[in-house]
């Protein structure tokens, strides 16, 4: 898949859950609850030892599109792809990671916070970006200003976004979705609560 592949993934749901998973046994019930609630695209962050096994497990859930987040370098990219990740999300963009993702042909969503970052991504042929950390990088006003010089690119703002603020971001034309951890609250797994939160988040598209 080319970079357009990430655009197709971004259009599947208005919210991409940002998942930090500590227990592999939680992976399948969590993914089932999110998909049942209407959120098919799942970003499993590579912040915990359970992440790769969680990706493998979630891939078996019908309807789930599972990717890896917090991918920082080509080695982590390789590990994520070996686990079956269908897309890759990074908090930033380096030359080595960008080239590795393009060579792998995997849908790739790198983090950007300013015009220089966006230009670096455009230079290697990317047109979809994660605006991160969204709330502390100037918020909606900053992203509005950034979209002025750069036409035809897509954003997934992530970082500090809540159910209350998501609609403000989603109202911007270049924003195809937002990333959020609020749909997977920390603490003991509660699939019914996750499904309810996912249903509310999925309804933000309407």
Long-range contacts (C-beta under 8 A, 24 or more apart in sequence): 1-105, 1-106, 1-107, 2-105, 3-107, 3-108, 3-125, 3-126, 3-127, 3-128, 5-87, 5-106, 5-107, 6-87, 6-107, 6-108, 6-109, 6-128, 7-127, 7-128, 7-154, 7-176, 8-107, 9-41, 9-65, 9-67, 9-86, 9-87, 9-107, 10-41, 10-109, 10-128, 10-154, 10-156, 10-176, 10-177, 11-176, 11-177, 12-40, 12-41, 12-65, 13-38, 13-39, 13-40, 13-41, 13-177, 13-201, 13-202, 13-205, 14-166, 14-170, 14-177, 14-178, 14-201, 14-202, 14-204, 14-205, 15-39, 15-166, 15-177, 15-178, 15-179, 15-180, 15-183, 15-198, 15-201, 15-202, 15-204, 16-41, 16-42, 16-43, 16-156, 16-158, 16-177, 16-178, 16-179, 16-180, 17-41, 17-42, 17-43, 17-179, 17-180, 17-181, 17-183, 17-184, 17-198, 17-201, 18-43, 18-45, 18-69, 18-158, 18-179, 18-180, 18-181, 18-184, 19-43, 19-44, 19-45, 19-54, 19-69, 19-181, 19-184, 20-45, 20-47, 20-48, 20-181, 20-184, 20-186, 21-48, 21-50, 21-51, 21-54, 22-48, 22-50, 23-50, 23-189, 24-50, 24-53, 24-54, 24-57, 26-54, 26-189, 27-53, 27-54, 27-57, 27-58, 28-57, 28-58, 28-60, 28-61, 29-189, 29-191, 30-58, 30-184, 30-189, 30-191, 30-194, 31-57, 31-58, 31-61, 31-64, 31-66, 32-61, 32-191, 33-191, 33-192, 33-194, 33-195, 33-198, 34-64, 34-183, 34-184, 34-194, 34-195, 34-198, 35-61, 35-62, 35-63, 35-64, 36-195, 36-198, 37-183, 37-194, 37-195, 37-196, 37-197, 37-198, 37-199, 37-201, 37-202, 38-198, 38-199, 38-201, 38-202, 38-203, 39-183, 39-198, 39-201, 39-202, 40-64, 40-65, 41-65, 41-67, 41-87, 41-177, 42-66, 42-67, 43-67, 43-68, 43-69, 43-89, 43-179, 44-68, 44-69, 45-69, 45-70, 46-70, 46-71, 46-72, 46-76, 46-79, 46-80, 52-79, 52-80, 52-82, 52-83, 53-83, 55-80, 55-83, 55-84, 55-85, 56-83, 56-84, 59-84, 59-86, 67-107, 71-97, 72-97, 73-97, 74-100, 77-101, 77-104, 77-106, 81-106, 89-130, 89-179, 90-130, 91-130, 91-132, 92-117, 92-132, 93-117, 93-120, 93-121, 95-120, 95-124, 98-124, 98-126, 99-124, 109-156, 111-158, 113-137, 114-146, 115-146, 115-149, 115-150, 118-146, 118-150, 118-153, 122-150, 122-153, 127-152, 127-153, 127-154, 128-153, 128-154, 128-155, 128-156, 128-176, 129-153, 129-154, 129-155, 129-156, 130-155, 130-156, 130-157, 130-158, 130-179, 131-155, 131-156, 131-157, 131-158, 132-157, 132-158, 132-159, 132-179, 133-158, 133-159, 133-160, 134-158, 134-159, 134-160, 134-161, 134-169, 134-178, 135-159, 135-160, 135-161, 135-165, 136-160, 140-168, 140-169, 140-172, 143-169, 143-172, 143-174, 143-175, 144-172, 147-172, 147-173, 147-174, 163-197, 163-200, 163-201, 166-201, 166-204, 167-204, 170-204, 170-205
